Amino acid sequence: FAAANPASFPLFTRARRTEVLLKPGELLFVPGGTPHQVTNLELTFAVAGNFVDRSNYADAILDMKIIGLRDPTVAAAAAALEEMDFSDDEHEEDIEGV
């Protein structure tokens, strides 16, 4: 955050960090477009409208490439995702057969 350029991101100085720890059975709604980070402390069930996994990876990359025709940032993100190796999923054994 220290490297944020005020000229490029004039509202950044008004941004505030909020940390939330959910207990079993609780739900947090994060509106679309809201920057956020999630750290799952244990095996978790999550529903996300923009979640990418093996089932939609190819479609997500294709969508990003199309959007990337107009937005170089999205094109760069798609290219970076294509270079990543997702074969070592730490919870893969927990979801096999689900």
N, C-alpha and C positions, 0 to 999 in steps of 0.2 A: 504493500500500500504506500510505502514511502516514496515510490517512484511515480505515483500518479501525477500527471501533468495538469495543473489547474486550468490552463488554457484549453486543453482538450476535454476536461471533465470538470466544468465549473461547479457542479453540484456535489462533487465528491467530498468537499469539506463538511457538508451537511449529513453525510452518510453516518449511520450508527450501526455498530455490531450488536447483534442479539444472539445469545446462546440459549438453546432450548434442549432440555433432556426429557424425552418422552418416557412415560412409564407404560407397562403393558396395558393394552386397551385404549391408549390415547392416540389422537390423530392430530397431525399438523397440516394445514392447508397452506401451500406456498403458491401465490398467484403466478401465472405464466409471465415470464420475462423478469422475474425477481432473481437477482444474483443470490446464490446460496451454495453452501457446501454441506454435505451430509456425511457423517461418520457413524456407521453402524457398529455398536459395541458388541453385538452378538448377532446370530442368524436372525434376519428380519424379513418380514413381508412388506413390500412397498408397492404402491400403485402410482405410476407417474405417466403423464401424458407425453413426455418426451424422453422416456427411458429407452436406451439402446442396449440390446443383448443379442445373442445368436439368432433369435427368431426374427428380428427386424433390422439386423445390421446392414445387409445389402440395400434394403429400401432406404434406410436412413442416410447412407453414404450417397446414394443416387439423388435423394432430395437435397442434400447439402451441396452436391456438385451443381445442381440446377440453380439453387439460390446463389451459389458461388459465382455464377456467370455475371451477377450484378454486384456481389459483395465479396471482395477479395479476402476479407477476414474469414468468411464462411468457407471459401475455397481452400484457404490455408488449413483450417480446422479439419476439413474432409481429408486433405492430403496427409495430415498428421495422424488421423485416426487409421487411415489405410496402412500406415507404416507400423502401427502398434501390434504387438503379439498378445492376444487375449487368451492364449491356450493354457495359461497357468492360473486358472480361476481358483482362488483359495477355498471357495465354498462349493465348487463343482460337485464334489462327492455328496454334499448335503441335498442337492436338488436333482440328482439323477433319478429318473423315473417319475418325476412330478409332472 
